[in-house]
Amino acid sequence: MTPDDNIPHEHGDNLLAAEYVLGVLEAPERRSTAGRIEAEPAFARLVDRWEVDLAPLSAAYTPVEAPASVKAGIDRRLFSSAASERIERGSLWSSLAFWRGLAAAALAAFAVAVIVPLVRTPVATPDSRYVAALSADASDVKYVAVYDRSEGEVSLAHLAGHKAADRDFELWMIDGNNAPVSMGVLPAGDTIRITLTPALKAKLAAGAVLAISLEPAGGSPTGLPTGPVVAAGDLKSI
Amino acid sequence: MNQGRVDACLDELDRDRAAAVRGAYLKGESYAELAVRHGVPLNTMRTWLRRSLLKLRECLER
């Protein structure tokens, strides 16, 4: 914060929370702010409120902007000490740090439980298996995706979160700056297998982003995501 | 969800200021990057964005 902007001091924390959520702070200030989120529940609530209020913006991204926003969000969650579970407003119980830690551990345990059986079968060629953990701020939807290139098949395990009855989850592949490509509407169920078309198989590789958006029943009517991205993650080679 | 609410509130801001808020959120642009893109000094950018955020909060509370 600098005192140059004639903004009343009582807005300081609220603005700092907004700047943190927007991601405009430089690293040192970002770290000190992350520390305050852990230590000060009142400040954490300010951050929480901004995250909830700004989350709909990510539904309005253009295809070119989507990978950056998704990646920033994922990086924040995975690599920041302030990685925060933003499940919904009012979900702050007694200790944020405890619940966040528990949620992260649970996701990791689920991922291991799901991935290990899927990948333990013999691998024909190196670089033929990929994994992505799909989640997003302001959403409790979580999936783990495993892509077996030699089989041309994506397996998804549903870990958490549900859609409204009259909506569908649709899976998208986002490769670099290209427009998202639909991989189809996700059927209900804890385990989902999707066989890729040759065209999709040719495009899907490490570094691509898998994203799940909330769409009208039957999938996006436009061929591009129309609803909010409820979960996304980078595809990593394993 | 308050889908559309934040968009409506951003529409009450000047267009370039709303663009700065969206750019920061969606592209992860820092103050320095935003300042370069909008061609203003860093402190000006910071003031812009903070004022925009206060207006945005005020609108969201209405």
Chai-1 contact restraints between the chains, C-beta under 6 A:
chainA,res_idxA,chainB,res_idxB,connection_type,confidence,min_distance_angstrom,max_distance_angstrom,comment,restraint_id
A,D4,B,N43,contact,1.0,0.0,6.0,A-B,restraint_1
A,D5,B,T47,contact,1.0,0.0,6.0,A-B,restraint_2
A,D5,B,R50,contact,1.0,0.0,6.0,A-B,restraint_3
A,I7,B,R50,contact,1.0,0.0,6.0,A-B,restraint_4
A,H11,B,L54,contact,1.0,0.0,6.0,A-B,restraint_5
A,L15,B,R50,contact,1.0,0.0,6.0,A-B,restraint_6
A,L15,B,L53,contact,1.0,0.0,6.0,A-B,restraint_7
A,A18,B,L53,contact,1.0,0.0,6.0,A-B,restraint_8
A,L22,B,A24,contact,1.0,0.0,6.0,A-B,restraint_9
A,L22,B,Y25,contact,1.0,0.0,6.0,A-B,restraint_10
A,G23,B,G28,contact,1.0,0.0,6.0,A-B,restraint_11
A,V24,B,A24,contact,1.0,0.0,6.0,A-B,restraint_12
A,V24,B,S30,contact,1.0,0.0,6.0,A-B,restraint_13
A,V24,B,Y31,contact,1.0,0.0,6.0,A-B,restraint_14
A,D53,B,V6,contact,1.0,0.0,6.0,A-B,restraint_15
A,D53,B,L60,contact,1.0,0.0,6.0,A-B,restraint_16
A,L54,B,Y25,contact,1.0,0.0,6.0,A-B,restraint_17
A,P56,B,Q3,contact,1.0,0.0,6.0,A-B,restraint_18
A,P56,B,V6,contact,1.0,0.0,6.0,A-B,restraint_19
A,L57,B,V6,contact,1.0,0.0,6.0,A-B,restraint_20
A,L57,B,Y25,contact,1.0,0.0,6.0,A-B,restraint_21
A,Y61,B,L26,contact,1.0,0.0,6.0,A-B,restraint_22
A,E65,B,L26,contact,1.0,0.0,6.0,A-B,restraint_23
A,E65,B,K27,contact,1.0,0.0,6.0,A-B,restraint_24
A,A68,B,K27,contact,1.0,0.0,6.0,A-B,restraint_25
A,A68,B,G28,contact,1.0,0.0,6.0,A-B,restraint_26
A,S69,B,L26,contact,1.0,0.0,6.0,A-B,restraint_27
A,A72,B,G28,contact,1.0,0.0,6.0,A-B,restraint_28
